[in-house]
Amino acid sequence: MPIDQKMMTRALQLAAKAIEYDEVPVGAVVYRGNTVLAEAHNTRELSSDPTAHAEILALREAAKRTGSWRLDGCSLAVTLEPCPMCAGALINARVEKLVYGATDPKMGCVHTLYELVSDTRFNHRVQITAGVHADQCSQLLRDFFGKLRSKDRTISNG
């Protein structure tokens, strides 16, 4: 859907901004219809908070803005497949739809390692649209980690 692509484009902009803070470039947007309720990028390094993933921060802000922890009718666009913590938060927040870009072979718990948000044993399931702007999302991550690895090599060889 065009709105999902538009929101993923915004999530990519947020992910790119995370790089300015030496954060893993992940961006997330919570929206209801055409209205953005919240947006965020990773701030784990900046805040020294292991839970400061883009999804968690955006969900918290959306809940504050709506005055409810139940984010019924909301969608979340995120550049990287959610980890187990973030997938659990989507279920607990009753998010209607998840739109994500790149798969995460190390922590992805939507399709890759587990399928938490669609598991029928939970009291809520999240609709999933995967692979939106996947190439751009993956490239941003590859570039970030490639620069990080080359910086580490330069330091260790220095």
N, C-alpha and C positions, 0 to 999 in steps of 0.2 A: 504494500500500500504506500502511496506517496507520503503520507504523514510519518510512517515508520522510517522511510528513507531520509526525510527531512530531519527527524529527531536523531537518527544515527549520524548524520552529517554534523549536527551540533555536538553530539557525544565525541566525535573525532576531534573537533576543535578543542573541547575540554581536555581530551587525552593529550593533545599536543601541548597544551598549557602546562600539564603536569611535568613535562620534561624540563621546563624552566626551573623546577624545584628539585630536580634529580629524582623524581618519582616515576615509578613504572607507569607508562602512559595508558591509563584506563580512564575513560570518561563515561558518565551515566546521566540520563535525563528521565525524570518521571513526568508523565503527561496524562491528561484526561481529555480525550478528543483532540482538539488543536491547541489546548492550553498547557503550557509548561508550568508545572507545579514546583519543580526543584531540579537542580542540576549540580553536579560535583565531579571532581577528579580525585584520584588517589592522593592521600596526604599522610600516609604511614610514616614516612621519613620526617616530614615537617612537624608532625604532631607527636611523634614517638608513640603512636597508637596502633597496635596490630589489627584493630577492627576498622581502621579508617580507609576502607575500600570505597571506591566511588559509589557503588550501589548502596552501601549502608548509609553513607552520608546523604545521598539523594533521598533515600527512603525516610530518614529522620526528618529532613527538611520538609518533605511533602506532608508527612504526618503533622508536623507543627502548623504548616500552612492550612491544612484542611481541618485541623482540630480533632483528628481521629487517627488512631493507629490502623484502622481498617481502610485500606486504599482501594476500595471497591471501584471498579470501572477504570482503574488506572493501568497504564502501560509503563514499562521501563525499557529504555534502549540503552545498551551498554556495549562497549567496543570489544569486550572479551567475555567468553563464556564464564558464568559465575562459578565461584568456588563453593564448597559445601556450606560455609557460613552465610554467604550471600544468597545461595539458593534457598536455604532455610528461612532467611529473612523475607524473601519473596513470598513464600508459602504463608508465613506468620502474618504478613501484612495484607494478605488476601489480594495481591496484585493479580489483575486479570490476565495480562499478556506480557511476556518477555520477548524482546527483540534483541538479538545479539549478533556481533560481527564474527570475530575470530574464535575458533575452537581453542581450548586450553588442554593440551595433552598431559599436563602435570597436575592440574587441580580442577579441571572442568567437571562439574557435577550436574549438568543439564542433559548432555548426550554422551560425553566422552568417557568418563570413569564411572559415573552413576547417572541415574535419571531421577533425581530427587523431586523436581517440580512437577513431574507427571506421575509419580508413584501413587497408585490408587489406595495405598494404606494410609496416606495422610488425609486430613479432613478438607483439604483444598488442593486443587490442581491449577497450574498456570498454563495458559496457551503459549506456544513457542513458535517464534519465527526466527530461524537460524540463518546465518550467512549474509546478512545485510551489510553491504560494503566490506565484505570479509577480506578482500585483497588489501584495501587501504588500512584496515585495522591491523592485519597481520604485518604489513610492511612497517607500520609505525613501531610495533613491538620489535621486529627484527632489527631495525635501524638503531633503536635505543639500546638493545642488548649487545649488538655488534660494537657500538661505540664504547659501551661499558667494558666489554672484554678487551678491546684494543687499549683502553686506558689502563686496565689492570696489567696487561702485558708490558706496557711502557713503564709503569711503576716498578714492577718486579724485575725488569731488565735494567732499570735506571741505575 
